[in-house]
Amino acid sequence: MHIDFDNSYARLPDRFYARQDPVPVAAPRLIALNTALADLLGLDAKALAEPDGVAILAGNKIAPGSLPIAMAYAGHQFGHFTPQLGDGRANLLGEVIGRDGVRRDIQLKGAGRTPFSRGGDGRAALGPVLREYVVSEAMAALGIPTTRSLAAVFSGEPVQREQMQPGAVLTRVASSHIRVGSFQYFAARGDVEGLRLLADCAMARHYPQAGSYLAFLDAVVGAQAFLVAQWLLIGFIHGVMNTDNCSIAGETIDYGPCAFMEAYDAGTVFSSIDHYGRYAYANQPKIALWNLSRLAETLLPLIDPDQEKALPQAEAVLMQFGPRFEDAYLGGLRRKIGLSGTHGGDDSLTQDFLKLLAEHGVDFTQGFRALAAAADGELWVRALFGDGSDFDRWAARWRQRREQGAALDGAALRLINPIYIPRNHLIAAAITAAEAGDFTPFEELCAVLRHPFDEQPGRERYARPAEEHERVQVTFCGT
């Protein structure tokens, strides 16, 4: 088994990480292997599925060229700062340059204790591993910037959470694992040289066009504004937007208590640990800006040694988050209702459709997907909205606007609004079955979600919202 590693992060000074090999598991067994992703990374999927490959994916064997490390970082968790967090159960095996020329990390989650474990067991339970595999790959298929899942391996040993659960290891792939919390780690120590080395690393890797640290901040602000807009456009709720879960690369990272909204409600919260709705669906843009403000604070010494000069420059960049988010979000909403141009009144038209969804408790994904049928003249869409009269009034304005031109037809709308998302009850059912030894529901769910925009005959149940008895009201963090 050969992996062509090129480990740039491991060449940074040793205060950036702890050298740490994965801790072997008892009896590794392959659950899932993402062969398409393996091919993109230039890896031999067939060899990865063999015993030696599975041993690498489980952490039982170190591949030649790998320099395993646990990364150091800090972070604000629900607004409270912790100066040292770090990879408490993750192990960065190394970096590879894929067939597309992009450098990516290969990391194991659930790889055992590290110096950053803070008393934890360093392991991952099967359920959260499968959840991250399903959701991250679904996000990729939906076109949302995200970390990816290369493999899931059954560990053959239990882990203790609320109760004993089967253990597993996830192989995660990311453009990098550099986070806002990575910068906070060095800022908390007054380590300006460490900040400079980290910023130079992140700029070279993600934003080589940025010619200054201020331009770097601007690039991260733009990437996060776009990312969070995409979350809202598909009804995604991250659930734990701490600064250590905010990627500098602008990717969705750390799928803990995440979920997809069904009945539209801007205040929706699923996370069991988000008691006050800090990370509710509609709060995500302002939390992203809050996180970016924490990043800006760390970069002030690099922007200008004179803080009185650096601060207004950083603030001016942060002020651009709102307009960038609004452009991405409102533009996306216009496309979701089938408008490709911009006319006066478009934004009120989109917001009024969201109000319709909320007032009638309509499923977010189904509601937007139904507009493709409405654009084709189908009348059944009215039935989603009570007696249909409220929809009729909105649709009259919608059709009048569409007659003005720059409108998308039903076929185009079906390429924008998915029919399949990783619904909470389907993930829960797949996890329950897997914990009992049956991985068929997990495999079938993954297969459906690879093609979220295509109607798949015989798989209608994957498109419908949960019935009352199926609803998942609370999701949990894997730790």
C-alpha positions as CSV (number, residue, x, y, z in Angstrom):
1,M,0.0,0.0,0.0
2,H,1.7,3.2,-1.2
3,I,0.5,6.7,-0.4
4,D,2.5,9.6,-1.8
5,F,2.6,11.9,1.3
6,D,4.0,15.4,1.3
7,N,3.5,16.7,4.8
8,S,3.9,20.5,4.8
9,Y,2.2,21.1,8.2
10,A,4.4,18.6,9.9
11,R,7.4,20.6,8.7
12,L,6.3,23.6,10.8
13,P,7.9,24.0,14.3
14,D,6.9,21.4,16.9
15,R,4.8,23.8,18.9
16,F,2.2,23.6,16.2
17,Y,1.3,19.9,17.0
18,A,2.3,16.9,19.0
19,R,3.9,13.9,17.3
20,Q,1.4,11.1,17.9
21,D,0.8,7.8,16.2
22,P,-2.7,6.5,16.1
23,V,-3.6,4.0,18.8
24,P,-4.4,0.6,17.3
25,V,-7.9,-0.8,17.5
26,A,-8.9,-4.4,18.4
27,A,-10.4,-5.8,15.2
28,P,-10.6,-3.4,12.3
29,R,-13.2,-4.2,9.6
30,L,-14.0,-2.0,6.6
31,I,-17.5,-0.6,6.6
32,A,-17.3,1.8,3.7
33,L,-14.7,3.0,1.2
34,N,-15.2,6.0,-1.0
35,T,-13.6,4.7,-4.2
36,A,-14.3,7.9,-6.2
37,L,-12.6,10.0,-3.6
38,A,-9.7,7.6,-3.4
39,D,-9.2,7.9,-7.1
40,L,-9.3,11.7,-6.9
41,L,-6.6,11.5,-4.3
42,G,-4.5,9.2,-6.4
43,L,-4.9,6.3,-4.1
44,D,-5.4,2.6,-5.0
45,A,-8.9,1.9,-3.7
46,K,-8.4,-1.9,-4.2
47,A,-5.3,-1.8,-2.1
48,L,-7.1,0.3,0.6
49,A,-9.7,-2.4,0.9
50,E,-7.1,-5.1,1.5
51,P,-6.1,-6.0,5.1
52,D,-3.0,-3.8,5.0
53,G,-5.0,-0.8,3.7
54,V,-7.7,-1.3,6.3
55,A,-5.0,-1.4,8.9
56,I,-3.8,2.0,7.8
57,L,-7.4,3.4,7.8
58,A,-7.9,2.0,11.3
59,G,-4.6,3.4,12.7
60,N,-3.1,-0.1,13.2
61,K,-0.4,0.5,10.7
62,I,1.6,3.5,9.7
63,A,2.0,4.0,5.9
64,P,5.5,4.8,4.6
65,G,5.9,8.5,4.4
66,S,3.2,9.3,7.0
67,L,4.2,11.6,9.8
68,P,1.2,11.4,12.2
69,I,0.5,14.4,14.3
70,A,-2.2,15.8,16.5
71,M,-2.7,19.5,15.7
72,A,-2.8,22.2,18.4
73,Y,-5.5,24.8,18.5
74,A,-7.7,26.8,20.9
75,G,-11.3,28.0,20.5
76,H,-14.4,29.7,21.7
77,Q,-17.0,27.0,22.6
78,F,-20.5,28.5,22.9
79,G,-18.8,31.9,23.4
80,H,-16.4,30.7,26.1
81,F,-12.7,30.7,25.3
82,T,-10.5,27.7,26.0
83,P,-6.8,28.5,25.2
84,Q,-5.9,24.8,24.5
85,L,-8.1,22.3,22.7
86,G,-6.3,20.5,19.9
87,D,-6.9,17.1,18.3
88,G,-8.1,15.1,21.2
89,R,-9.2,12.1,19.1
90,A,-7.9,12.9,15.6
91,N,-4.7,12.1,13.9
92,L,-3.4,13.8,10.8
93,L,-1.6,11.1,8.8
94,G,-0.3,13.5,6.2
95,E,-1.1,15.4,3.0
96,V,-1.5,14.2,-0.5
97,I,-1.7,16.1,-3.8
98,G,-4.6,14.7,-5.8
99,R,-5.0,14.1,-9.5
100,D,-6.5,17.6,-9.7
101,G,-3.4,19.2,-8.2
102,V,-5.0,20.1,-4.9
103,R,-3.3,19.4,-1.6
104,R,-5.5,17.7,1.0
105,D,-5.1,16.3,4.5
106,I,-5.9,12.7,5.3
107,Q,-6.9,12.5,9.0
108,L,-8.3,9.7,11.2
109,K,-11.1,10.6,13.7
110,G,-11.4,8.2,16.6
111,A,-7.7,7.3,16.5
112,G,-7.1,7.2,20.2
113,R,-5.8,9.5,23.0
114,T,-3.4,12.4,22.3
115,P,-1.8,15.0,24.5
116,F,-4.9,17.1,23.8
117,S,-7.5,14.6,24.8
118,R,-8.2,16.3,28.2
119,G,-9.2,13.0,29.8
120,G,-11.2,11.8,26.9
121,D,-10.8,8.3,25.4
122,G,-9.8,9.6,22.0
123,R,-12.3,7.2,20.3
124,A,-15.4,7.6,18.1
125,A,-18.6,5.8,18.3
126,L,-20.1,4.1,15.2
127,G,-23.1,6.4,15.1
128,P,-21.3,9.7,14.8
129,V,-18.9,8.2,12.3
130,L,-21.7,7.1,10.0
131,R,-23.5,10.4,10.4
132,E,-20.4,12.3,9.3
133,Y,-19.8,10.0,6.4
134,V,-23.4,10.3,5.2
135,V,-23.8,14.1,5.7
136,S,-20.3,15.2,4.4
137,E,-20.7,13.1,1.3
138,A,-24.2,14.4,0.7
139,M,-23.0,18.0,1.1
140,A,-20.3,17.3,-1.5
141,A,-23.0,16.0,-3.9
142,L,-25.1,19.1,-3.2
143,G,-22.2,21.3,-4.2
144,I,-21.5,22.7,-0.7
145,P,-17.8,23.2,0.3
146,T,-17.1,20.5,2.8
147,T,-14.6,18.0,4.2
148,R,-15.1,14.6,2.7
149,S,-15.2,11.0,4.0
150,L,-12.8,8.5,2.5
151,A,-13.6,5.5,4.7
152,A,-15.3,4.2,7.8
153,V,-13.8,1.3,9.7
154,F,-15.4,-0.7,12.5
155,S,-13.0,-0.8,15.4
156,G,-14.1,-4.1,17.0
157,E,-14.2,-2.5,20.5
158,P,-16.8,-0.6,22.4
159,V,-16.7,3.0,23.5
160,Q,-18.4,4.5,26.6
161,R,-20.7,7.4,26.0
162,E,-24.2,7.7,27.6
163,Q,-24.0,3.9,27.3
164,M,-21.6,1.4,25.7
165,Q,-21.6,1.8,21.9
166,P,-19.7,0.1,19.1
167,G,-16.6,2.0,18.0
168,A,-15.4,3.1,14.6
169,V,-12.7,5.2,12.9
170,L,-13.5,7.8,10.2
171,T,-10.9,8.8,7.6
172,R,-11.6,12.4,6.8
173,V,-10.2,14.4,3.9
174,A,-10.0,18.2,4.0
175,S,-8.3,21.0,2.1
176,S,-6.7,21.6,5.5
177,H,-7.6,21.4,9.2
178,I,-6.5,24.9,9.9
179,R,-9.2,26.7,11.9
180,V,-9.9,30.1,13.4
181,G,-9.0,28.3,16.7
182,S,-5.5,27.5,15.2
183,F,-4.8,31.3,15.1
184,Q,-6.3,31.8,18.6
185,Y,-3.9,29.2,20.0
186,F,-0.9,31.3,19.1
187,A,-2.5,34.7,19.8
188,A,-3.4,33.5,23.4
189,R,0.3,32.8,23.9
190,G,1.5,36.1,22.4
191,D,3.4,34.1,19.8
192,V,3.4,36.6,16.9
193,E,6.0,34.5,15.0
194,G,3.8,31.5,15.3
195,L,0.9,33.5,14.0
196,R,3.0,34.7,11.1
197,L,4.1,31.1,10.2
198,L,0.6,29.9,10.4
199,A,-0.8,32.7,8.3
200,D,1.9,32.2,5.7
201,C,1.1,28.5,5.6
202,A,-2.6,29.1,5.2
203,M,-2.1,31.8,2.6
204,A,0.2,29.6,0.5
205,R,-2.2,26.7,0.7
206,H,-5.6,28.3,0.3
207,Y,-5.3,31.9,-0.9
208,P,-2.0,32.3,-2.8
209,Q,-3.5,35.4,-4.5
210,A,-3.6,37.2,-1.2
211,G,-0.6,39.6,-1.1
212,S,-1.0,40.7,2.5
213,Y,-2.4,39.5,5.8
214,L,-5.3,41.9,5.4
215,A,-6.0,40.4,2.0
216,F,-5.9,37.0,3.6
217,L,-8.5,38.0,6.2
218,D,-10.6,39.4,3.3
219,A,-10.4,36.1,1.5
220,V,-11.5,34.1,4.5
221,V,-14.4,36.4,5.1
222,G,-15.5,35.9,1.5
223,A,-15.2,32.1,1.8
224,Q,-17.2,32.0,5.0
225,A,-19.9,34.3,3.7
226,F,-20.4,32.1,0.7
227,L,-20.4,28.9,2.8
228,V,-23.0,30.0,5.3
229,A,-25.2,31.3,2.6
230,Q,-25.1,27.8,1.0
231,W,-26.0,26.2,4.3
232,L,-29.1,28.4,4.6
233,L,-30.1,27.7,1.0
234,I,-30.4,23.9,1.7
235,G,-31.8,24.2,5.3
236,F,-28.6,22.9,6.9
237,I,-27.9,23.6,10.6
238,H,-24.3,23.0,11.7
239,G,-25.2,22.9,15.4
240,V,-21.8,23.7,16.9
241,M,-20.2,26.7,15.2
242,N,-17.4,27.1,17.7
243,T,-14.3,28.9,16.4
244,D,-12.4,25.6,16.4
245,N,-15.1,24.3,14.0
246,C,-14.6,27.3,11.6
247,S,-12.3,26.3,8.7
248,I,-9.9,28.8,7.2
249,A,-10.5,27.1,3.9
250,G,-14.2,27.8,3.9
251,E,-15.3,24.2,4.2
252,T,-18.0,22.7,6.4
253,I,-16.1,20.8,9.1
254,D,-16.9,18.7,12.2
255,Y,-20.3,17.2,11.6
256,G,-21.4,16.7,15.2
257,P,-25.0,17.6,16.1
258,C,-25.8,18.8,12.6
259,A,-29.2,18.3,11.0
260,F,-31.3,19.4,8.1
261,M,-34.5,21.4,8.7
262,E,-37.8,19.9,7.5
263,A,-40.8,22.2,8.3
264,Y,-39.4,25.7,7.7
265,D,-38.7,27.6,10.9
266,A,-35.9,30.1,11.1
267,G,-35.4,29.4,14.8
268,T,-34.8,25.7,14.4
269,V,-32.3,24.1,16.8
270,F,-31.4,20.4,17.0
271,S,-28.2,20.3,19.0
272,S,-28.7,18.8,22.5
273,I,-25.9,21.1,23.8
274,D,-27.3,24.4,22.2
275,H,-29.6,25.2,25.1
276,Y,-30.1,28.9,24.1
277,G,-30.2,28.6,20.3
278,R,-26.9,30.3,19.8
279,Y,-26.4,28.3,16.6
280,A,-30.0,28.2,15.4
281,Y,-30.6,28.1,11.7
282,A,-31.1,31.9,11.2
283,N,-28.3,32.8,13.7
284,Q,-25.6,31.1,11.6
285,P,-24.6,34.2,9.5
286,K,-24.1,36.4,12.6
287,I,-22.2,33.7,14.4
288,A,-19.9,33.3,11.3
289,L,-19.2,37.0,11.5
290,W,-18.5,36.7,15.3
291,N,-16.0,33.9,14.6
292,L,-14.4,35.9,11.8
293,S,-14.0,38.8,14.2
294,R,-12.1,36.5,16.5
295,L,-9.8,35.7,13.6
296,A,-9.3,39.3,12.8
297,E,-8.3,40.0,16.4
298,T,-5.5,37.4,16.1
299,L,-4.2,38.9,12.8
300,L,-4.0,42.5,14.1
301,P,-0.2,42.3,14.9
302,L,0.4,41.0,11.4
303,I,-1.7,43.6,9.6
304,D,0.1,46.5,11.3
305,P,2.3,46.6,14.5
306,D,0.4,49.7,15.4
307,Q,-3.0,48.4,16.6
308,E,-4.7,51.7,16.2
309,K,-3.9,51.5,12.5
310,A,-4.6,47.7,12.2
311,L,-8.0,47.8,13.9
312,P,-9.9,50.1,11.4
313,Q,-8.4,48.1,8.5
314,A,-9.7,44.8,9.9
315,E,-13.0,46.3,10.8
316,A,-13.5,47.5,7.2
317,V,-12.9,44.0,5.9
318,L,-15.3,42.5,8.4
319,M,-18.0,45.0,7.3
320,Q,-17.9,43.3,3.9
321,F,-19.2,40.1,5.4
322,G,-22.8,41.3,5.4
323,P,-23.0,42.4,1.8
324,R,-21.2,39.3,0.6
325,F,-23.5,37.0,2.5
326,E,-26.6,38.9,1.4
327,D,-25.4,38.7,-2.3
328,A,-24.9,34.9,-2.1
329,Y,-28.0,34.2,0.0
330,L,-30.5,36.4,-1.8
331,G,-29.1,35.5,-5.2
332,G,-29.4,31.9,-4.3
333,L,-33.0,32.3,-3.1
334,R,-33.9,34.0,-6.4
335,R,-32.5,31.1,-8.3
336,K,-34.3,28.7,-6.0
337,I,-37.7,30.2,-7.0
338,G,-36.6,30.3,-10.7
339,L,-35.5,33.8,-11.3
340,S,-32.1,34.2,-13.0
341,G,-32.2,38.0,-13.3
342,T,-32.8,40.8,-10.7
343,H,-35.9,43.0,-10.7
344,G,-37.4,45.2,-8.0
345,G,-39.5,43.2,-5.6
346,D,-37.6,39.9,-6.1
347,D,-36.4,39.8,-2.5
348,S,-39.9,40.4,-1.1
349,L,-41.1,37.6,-3.4
350,T,-38.6,35.2,-2.0
351,Q,-39.1,36.2,1.6
352,D,-42.9,35.9,1.2
353,F,-42.4,32.3,-0.1
354,L,-40.4,31.5,3.1
355,K,-43.3,33.0,5.1
356,L,-45.7,30.7,3.2
357,L,-43.5,27.7,4.1
358,A,-43.5,28.7,7.7
359,E,-47.2,29.5,8.1
360,H,-48.2,26.2,6.6
361,G,-45.4,24.1,8.1
362,V,-44.2,23.0,4.6
363,D,-41.1,21.0,4.4
364,F,-38.3,23.3,3.2
365,T,-36.8,20.9,0.6
366,Q,-40.2,19.7,-0.7
367,G,-41.5,23.3,-0.9
368,F,-38.7,24.5,-3.2
369,R,-38.6,21.3,-5.2
370,A,-42.4,21.7,-5.9
371,L,-41.8,25.0,-7.7
372,A,-40.3,23.0,-10.5
373,A,-43.7,21.3,-11.0
374,A,-45.4,24.7,-10.6
375,A,-43.2,26.2,-13.3
376,D,-44.3,23.3,-15.6
377,G,-48.0,24.2,-14.8
378,E,-48.8,21.4,-12.4
379,L,-51.5,22.2,-9.9
380,W,-50.9,19.7,-7.1
381,V,-48.4,22.1,-5.5
382,R,-51.4,24.0,-4.1
383,A,-52.2,21.1,-1.8
384,L,-49.0,21.7,0.2
385,F,-50.4,25.0,1.4
386,G,-53.7,24.2,3.1
387,D,-56.6,25.1,0.8
388,G,-54.1,26.6,-1.7
389,S,-55.5,30.1,-1.6
390,D,-52.4,31.6,0.1
391,F,-50.2,29.9,-2.5
392,D,-52.4,31.1,-5.3
393,R,-52.0,34.7,-4.3
394,W,-48.2,34.3,-4.1
395,A,-48.0,32.3,-7.3
396,A,-49.9,35.1,-9.2
397,R,-47.1,37.5,-8.3
398,W,-44.5,34.9,-9.1
399,R,-45.9,34.1,-12.5
400,Q,-46.3,37.8,-13.4
401,R,-42.6,38.2,-12.4
402,R,-41.6,35.2,-14.5
403,E,-43.4,36.7,-17.5
404,Q,-41.0,39.6,-17.3
405,G,-38.2,37.4,-18.5
406,A,-35.0,35.8,-17.1
407,A,-37.0,32.9,-15.6
408,L,-35.8,29.3,-15.2
409,D,-38.0,26.4,-16.4
410,G,-38.9,23.3,-14.4
411,A,-35.9,21.4,-15.6
412,A,-33.5,24.1,-14.5
413,L,-35.1,24.3,-11.1
414,R,-34.7,20.6,-10.6
415,L,-30.9,21.1,-11.0
416,I,-31.0,23.8,-8.2
417,N,-33.5,22.4,-5.7
418,P,-32.6,18.9,-4.5
419,I,-35.2,16.2,-4.0
420,Y,-33.1,14.2,-1.5
421,I,-31.3,15.5,1.5
422,P,-29.9,13.5,4.5
423,R,-33.1,13.6,6.6
424,N,-32.6,13.1,10.3
425,H,-34.9,10.1,10.6
426,L,-33.2,8.3,7.8
427,I,-29.8,8.8,9.3
428,A,-31.1,7.7,12.7
429,A,-32.6,4.5,11.2
430,A,-29.4,3.7,9.3
431,I,-27.4,4.1,12.5
432,T,-29.7,2.0,14.5
433,A,-29.6,-0.8,11.9
434,A,-25.8,-0.6,11.7
435,E,-25.4,-0.8,15.5
436,A,-27.4,-4.1,15.2
437,G,-25.0,-5.3,12.5
438,D,-27.0,-4.4,9.4
439,F,-25.3,-1.8,7.2
440,T,-27.7,-2.1,4.2
441,P,-29.8,1.0,5.2
442,F,-26.6,3.0,5.5
443,E,-25.3,1.8,2.1
444,E,-28.7,2.5,0.4
445,L,-28.9,6.0,1.9
446,C,-25.4,6.8,0.7
447,A,-26.3,5.6,-2.8
448,V,-29.5,7.8,-2.9
449,L,-27.6,10.9,-1.7
450,R,-24.9,10.6,-4.4
451,H,-27.5,12.0,-6.8
452,P,-29.6,14.5,-4.8
453,F,-31.2,16.3,-7.8
454,D,-32.3,13.2,-9.8
455,E,-35.6,11.6,-9.2
456,Q,-34.9,7.9,-8.4
457,P,-38.0,5.6,-9.0
458,G,-38.7,3.3,-6.2
459,R,-36.9,5.5,-3.7
460,E,-39.7,7.9,-2.9
461,R,-39.5,7.4,0.8
462,Y,-36.1,9.0,0.9
463,A,-37.7,12.3,-0.4
464,R,-40.6,12.5,2.1
465,P,-40.4,14.3,5.5
466,A,-40.5,12.3,8.7
467,E,-43.9,11.0,9.9
468,E,-44.8,12.2,13.4
469,H,-43.4,9.0,15.0
470,E,-40.2,9.2,13.0
471,R,-39.2,12.8,13.9
472,V,-35.8,13.4,15.4
473,Q,-36.0,16.4,17.6
474,V,-32.5,16.3,19.1
475,T,-29.1,15.5,17.8
476,F,-25.9,14.8,19.8
477,C,-22.3,15.6,19.7
478,G,-20.1,12.5,19.1
479,T,-17.9,13.3,22.1
